[in-house]
Amino acid sequence: MSTEDTINDAMDTLIRARPGFWTRTACGVTRSLGQIPALLDRNAYSVATSRTRILLLGGLTGYQADVDMALHALELFAGGGDALSLRIALSAVPCANPDGLRLNSAPGNGAGGNPSGVYPPDGKFFYDPEDPEKRYLWRWVCFQAPDLVLELQSGDSLTWEYNQAAQSLAPGLAAKTISGEQGFLAALGTGHPDGLGTIPGIRLTATDGQLPRELGRLFSMLRQLEVLTTSEARKALDTRRSRPKTEIANALATAYGHTFEPVVYTQGVPISGRLRLHQLEPTGENPVQGVASLLEQFTAGGVPEDIAPSALASVVWADELADATGQTRYNELVLQAAERFESRGQGSAPKPCDPDFRTEDMFMSGAILGRAFNLTGNAKYADILADFLSDGKIQQTHGLFWHCRSAAYYWGRGNGFAAMGLAESLTYLPEDHPKRPAIIAMFGRLMESLRRLQHPSGQLNQVLDIPGSYLEFTATCMMGYSMARGIRMGFLSDDFQESLDLAWQGVSERVDDVGNVVDGCASTGVQNNVREYLDRPAIFGFDDRSGGMALWFAVEMERLARGI
């Protein structure tokens, strides 16, 4: 049996011992495509629980003894029954360096890296060729934001150590400070990790025989004394999440949608978002004149003949600007873009879409052809759109979409494009269109599959069938927008409201007060293998694509809440 199977079997045994408390997942992917196993408590991301959230970390070194100690600690916790589990929400990463363990290269990982080395990691999220484990672990822990991280190491000399954020625990454990280190726990305890706040961390070095007594001391102290409060990181996430949707939307509208260079959808969507927000909140700052001035040169010249097919959806703002200004000339831009679509016959993608039926084109065509039909009532636009959506045959029986016919990979944003393309299409396709029921069914199957795969944080993974791949921002926004639009307009059951609210929770926690975002996948074409999708850079900070999608999502959530 492989090392990974042994650890997973041990976690499955623990899950059976405490049914309903834990689920098995992964928090990262190694260079060998192995997953970093994790055990997640049911309240790890809950906004309402009063339980103290602890993350147990083992095997950062990759040594077998450290992994065994972490698994033993979980067994002891499970054996403690309700006295522990009703007070403490314990999640765990029992082996943070699985390749080091499997390859017997500890403390290295077999790829030239050392997951127990210097933190915080510097850039290259999550594609570093030597040290991906550091990046996955760092981001996963920071945004899980536990109240305490407990690291276990096997050693003959009994020692408790604490980081700067865990000083309240030191006296009861006779712990000494983690000083002079640049390791994981030390980095969590200072400054503002990942723009949030500190996370208390303690390390126990002991023999396996000493472990029950020492854990008993810790758990007894946590049960009886108010020595541990909500972590500063958790407080920061609570503050972000508690902001009104319109406040988050305004932060995004201030940061994004102020340029139309280059002419692509990543600029067009946030411009549209600013107009939608003003329609929703007309007493706020009026962006209409500024938007019109920004777009005047483009509008005067019309949609360029040589515009890339993928850029046609850049004019999603045009009909909204026409409504806001009363100038119908903006609608002509939608029609000019729509006229670029030309049927190639049944079973083929229309020009200028990729003949391989890429999911990006589902959004581009749905956004433009749907609006063109809405403006003119001309059935040719609806028919080209409906035929394209029906003829692709890239949706699989479980509901997810391949990126295209030649790329059988379940890319997160690829399925986000499919979701938005279907949602935009169903917004405009007439109720009596013969293909509307089939398209509604496609949309429902996709939403059901995304709901099933949604991470407890609310996010979607970069590669949907690889749980350890990074939690990706844009795919989550696109799923959330599509769910909100579907519920609001009646082509998706309101049974999806819980999943929608969870998606908003994840997104709202990953937008700061100036519109910076967390882990939006960079521009991505069709890739050759799953490793290339995993290695697409994750943008942390300013990102037009992420900001625009989040703005659309925020406004759509507020529209749904207001029933308009």
N, C-alpha and C positions, 0 to 999 in steps of 0.2 A: 504494500500500500504506500502511495506517495506521501510526502510530508504534508502537502496541502490536504489530502484526504484524511490523514490522521487528525489534523487540527479541526477540520470541518466535522468529522465524526464526534470529536470531543465536544464541540459546541452544540451539535444536534442533541447529544445526550443531556447537556445542561438545559436546553430548551424544553425537552420532554420532562425534565425534573421540575421546571417552573413554567407550566403552560400558560400562555397569555402574557408573559412578561418580556420575553426576548424574541428577536428575529435575527437570522444570520444574514449578513450582507458583506460588503467589501468597501474599503476606504481608499483604494488605489490600485494601480497596475504597475508591475515591474517591467524591466526591459525584456524579460523572457515571456511577457504576456501573462505571467502569473498574477493572481489577484491577492491583495493584502486583506486577509480575513478580518472581519469585525463582528462583534455581537452587540446588537443595539437594543437598549431598553425601550419599552413602549412609550415612555415619557421623555426620551432623549431630546426631542424637539418640541415638546408640548409647551404651550404658552400659559397653561392654567395650573400645572401641577405644583404642589407644595413640597414634593420630594426633593431632596438634595441630589443633584446630578453629579455623579462621579464617573470619570473615565479611567479605567485600568489599562495601563500600557505595559506590555511585556515584549521581549524578544527584539528590542530595538537594535541590540548588538548582533542578533542572529544566532546566539548561543542556545543550544538545546536546553540547558539548565534553566535559563531565563524564561523560555517558553513554557517549560514544565511548571515552573513556579506560578506563572500567570494562570495556567489552566487549573492548578491546585487552588489558587485563590478564588477562582470562580466557583469551584466545587464547594469550598467552605462557605461562600456567600449563599449559594443555593441551599445549602444545608441549614442555613440560619432561619429559614422560613419567613413568615410574615413580619416577625420582629425587625428584620433588616429590610426586606424588600418593600414594605409599605412606607418606610421612611427614606430609603435610599434608592435612587434610580441608577443602577450600575450598568454602564456600557463598557465594552472592552475591545482592545486590539491586542490579542494575545501574542501575535508574532508580526511585528512591524517590519521585519527584514526577512521575508520568507525565502528569497533567493539565496541570501547568505546562509540560512539554515540548510536549505536543500543542497547547495553546492559545497557546503562545508568550507565556506570562504569567510566566515565571521572574523572580525566585525565588518568586513567588506560585504558587498552585495553581488560580487561576481562580474560587475560591469564597470569597475573602477571607482565606485562610490562607497560612501560610508554613512549609512542612515543615522548613526549615533554621533555624527560629527557636528560641525558648526551650524548654528541656527541664528536668525531666520534665513532660509534659503534665498538666494539672490537671483531673481529672474528665471527665465526658461521654464515657466509653468506651462504644461506639465511634460515637456518634451526633452528635458535634460538627458543626454545620452548616458550619463554616469549615475546620477542621483535622483531619479524620479520619486523614490519613496519619501525623501525629505519634503518635497513639494506637496505631494498628496496628503501626507500626514499633517503638515503644518496648516494647510487650508481647511482640511476636514475638521481638525480640532478647534481652530479659531472660530469657525462659524457654527460648530456645534455648541461652543461656549459653555462647557461644563463648569460647575462650581469648584471642582477640584480634579486635578490629574494626579493619579497615583501610579508611579513607575516602580516596577519590581525588578530587582537584580539578584541573582544568586551569588552569595559570597560567604566566606567563613567569619567575617567580622561584622557583627550586628551594628547597623548604622541607620539612623533616620536623618534625612536632609530636607531642607525646605527652600523654596525660592522666595523672592522678596514679597510676593503677594500672599504668601501662606504663613506669615509670622504668627498669626493667632493660634496656629496648631503647634508651634514649636515647643512651648513649655510642657504640654501634656505628653509629648513624645520624646522629650529630651533630645530634640533634633538640633543639628548644626546647620548653619547656612550653606547653601550652594554658592561658593565664592570662587571667583577667578575662572568660572566656566563660561563657555559660549555654546552650551548644549541646549537641548530642546526645552527642558523645564526652566532653565535660567532665562531663556528668551521669552517664554510665556509670561514671566513674572515681572517684566519691566516695560515701560513705555506704553505704546498703543498697538499691540500686535494686529496686523492687517487692518489698521484704522479703527479698531474697536477698543478694548480695554484689557487689563491684565487677567490672567487665569492662575489661581493658586496651584502650586505643584509641589508634591513631596515625593521623595524616593526612599524606598526601603531596600536595604541590602541585608540579606539574611540567608541562613540555611533553610532548607525545606522544612526541617523539624521545628525551627523557630517561627515559621510563618503563621501557624494558627494563633499562637499567643499574641504576636505583634498585630495581626489584623484584628484580633479581638479587642485589643487596646484601642485601636483607631475607631472601629465601628462603635464601641461602647461610648467613646468620647463624642462621636458625632450624634449618637442617639440621645445622649443625656444633656449635652451642653450646646448652647447657641454660639459655638466657636467658629462656625462657618456660615457665611451669608452668601447671597447671590453674587456670582463673580462680576467683576466690572465689565467683562466682555458680554455677559448675558444682559446686564443693564443697558449696555449700548445697543444691543439688538432689540431689547424691549422698547427703547426710546424710538428707534427707527420705525419699528412696526406700529407704534401707537400714533404715528402722524396721520392726519387725514389724507385720503387719497388725492384730494386736490392740492394739498401741500407738496406731496411728492411729485405730482404732475407739474406743478409750477417750478419746482427745482429742475426737473428735466427740461421743461420748455425754456428756461433761462439758459441752460447749457447747450441745447441742441436745436437744430432747425433754423440756423442763422446764416447758412451758406448753401449754395447750390452748385458747388464745385467739389468733386466732379459731378456730372449729371447722372446720378444713379439712384436707386430706390433708397439707399441708406441716407441720402439727403432729403429725398422727397417725403418719406414717412414722417420724420420729425417736423417738417414744415406743415404737413397735414395735421399732425398732432397738436401743434400750436393753435391752428384754426379751430380744431374740434374743442380744445380746452376753452377758448374764448366763447364759442357758442354755448358751452356748458356754464361758463362763469362770465357773463357779459359785463359785470361790474369791475372785473379785473383789468389789467393793462391790455389795451387793444393792440394786437399785433398786425392787424389787417393792412394798414398803410405801409408798414415796414416790409411785410411779406410781399406786397404788390411791387414795391420798389426793388426789392431783391430779385424778383423774377421778371422784371420788365424787359430786360434785354433778351432773355430766353423767349418770353411770350411773343415779342415782336418778330422774332425770327422763325417761330414755330418749331415743331419737333424736327430736328435735323434728319436729313435723308440717311446719313451715315451713322445714326445712333445705334449703339449695340442693342441687340434684342433684349438683353438682361436689364437695359436701362429704361425700357418703355414704361415700367411701373414707377419711374421717377416723377410722373405727373399725377400721382394719386391725389394731390392737393387741388387740382385744377377745378373740379366741379364745386369743391368747398369754397374756393376763392371766388368763384362766380356767384355763389349764394351770398357770400359775405359782402361783396361789392356791388352786386346787381349787374355786373358786366358779363354778359354771356360769351364774350370772346374767349374767356378762359376755357369754356366747355369745348371749344374747337380743338384744344390741345389733346383732350381725351379722344376725340374722334380721329384726329390725325394719327395718334398712337394705335387706335383700334384698327385703322385701315391697313396697318402693316401686317395684320394677321390674315392669312389666306389658307383656305383648306387645301390639303394635299390629297384628299380622298379618304374614304373610310379606312380606319385602322392605322392611319399615319398622323403624326403630330403636325399641326398647321405651321406654315411659315409665320414667324421666324423662329419658332420653338425648336429646341434640340430634337432631332429625329429619334433620339434614344429615350425620350420622355423623362426628362429631369424634373424632380419635384419643384425646383425653383420656378419653373415655367408654370406650374399650377397656380402659384401666387401671382406671377406677372400677368398671366392671361385672365385669371379671375378678377383681379383688381381693375384691369383696363376694359376687357370685353364686357364685364358686368356693368361697369359705369356707362359704357357706350350704349348698351341696351336700355339702361334706365333713362338715359337722356333722349333717346330717339324712338324707342319702341321697335326698332328694326330687328326682326327675328334672326337675321343672319349672324349677329353678334352672339346671341344666346345659343344658337345652334353650333357655331364653331367651338364655343366654350364647352358646351355639354358633351359634344363629340370627343373633344380632347380629353376631358376628365374620364370619360367612359372607356376610351380606347387604349389608355396607357398600360393597363394590366400589370402595374408594378406594386399594387397593394396585395399583400399576402393574406392567407386565410385567417391569420390571427389578428389582422387589422393594421399592422405596420406597413410602411412603404419602404421599398428599396430606394436608394438615391436615384437610380435610373436603371434601365434594363440591363446594362452591362456592369453595374456596381451594386451587387447584392449585399449592401451594408445598411444597417439601420442607424444612420446618422441622425443625431438629435434634431439639429436645425432642418435637415432634410424633411423630417416628419413635421416640423413646425411649418415649413413652407406648404406642405400638403394640407395641414390643418387650416392655415389661413387662406389658402387657395380655395378650399371647399367652403369655408365660412363666407368669404367674399362672394363666391359664386352664388351660394344659396341666399345671400342678402338680396340679389338682383334677379335671379332666374324666376320667371313667372310661376305661380302655383300650378298652372295647367300644363307646364312643359312636360312632355312625355318622359324625359330622362330625370326629372327632379326627384322622384322617389328613389331611384337607384343611387343618385348622388347623396341624398340624405342618408341612405343606408351605409354608403362608403364613409361618410363623416362620422356616423354613430359608431361604426366598428373601430375607426381610428381613435376616437375619443375614449372608448372603452379600453382599448389596449394601452393608451397613454396613462389613463387612470390606474390601471393595474401595475404599471412600471414606475409610477411616480415615487420618488424617494420620500421618506418621512419628513424631510426638510421642506417639501413642496416642489423641489427642483426635478428636472429631468437630466439624465446623464448625457454626456457627449456622444457616446455610442450606446444606444438604448438597451441592447442585450448584453452589455458588459457592466455589471453593477459597480465595479471599482473605477470606471472612467469618471472624469471630473464632472461635477455638477455644473451644468452649462446654462448661462443666463438667458440667451436669446430664445432657445428652444422652449424654455419655461414661459417666457413672455408670450410667445406665439401660441402655445397651447392654451394659456390662460385667456388671451384675447379671444381665441376661437370659441372656447367654452362660454365665456361671458356673452359673446355675440349670439351664439346658438341658443342659450337660455333666454336671452332678452327677446329674440325674434321668434322663438317658439319652434325651432327645428332641432333642439336638443333638450332632453328631459331635465327638469330642475333637480333630479337625483344627483347631478354632477356638481351641485353647489358646494358640497363639502370639499371635493377635489379642487374646485376653483378657488375657494377661500384659502386652501393650503398652498396653492401656487402663488397667490398674492402674498401670503405670509413670507414665502421664500424670496420673492422678488423685492418686497418692501424692505427686508432686512439687508439686501444687497445693493441698495441705492443710498448714497450718503447725501448730505444736505446741499451739495453743489453738483449733484448729478453723476458722480463717479459710480461705476458699476463693478461687479465682481465676476470675472471669468466668463466673458463673452467670447465665443469662438471667433477667431480671425477669419477673414475672407477665405472661402474654401470651395474649390472646384471638385470635380469627380476625382477621387483618389484610387490608387491601385490596390490597396489592401487595408486591413483594419488598423494596422500599426500607423499608417499615414493619417487616418482619422484621429486616432488617439493623440498623435503628435502635433495636431494643429494648435498653434499658440492660443492660450487663454488670456484675454486682455483684462487687466485690472486697472481701472481708472477711467479716462475719457474714451468713449467709443460711440461713434454716430449710430452704428447699426443697433447696438444694445439700447442706447438712449431712446432712439425712435420707437423701437418695439415696446419698451417699457412705458413710454408716453401713451401710445395707443392703448396698451393694456390698462393703464391707470384710468384713462378717460372712459373706456368701455366699462370698467368696473363701477365707476361712479354713475354712468348712465343706467346700468342695471339696478344699482341701489336706489336710484330715483324713479325707476320705472318709466324711463323716457327713451 
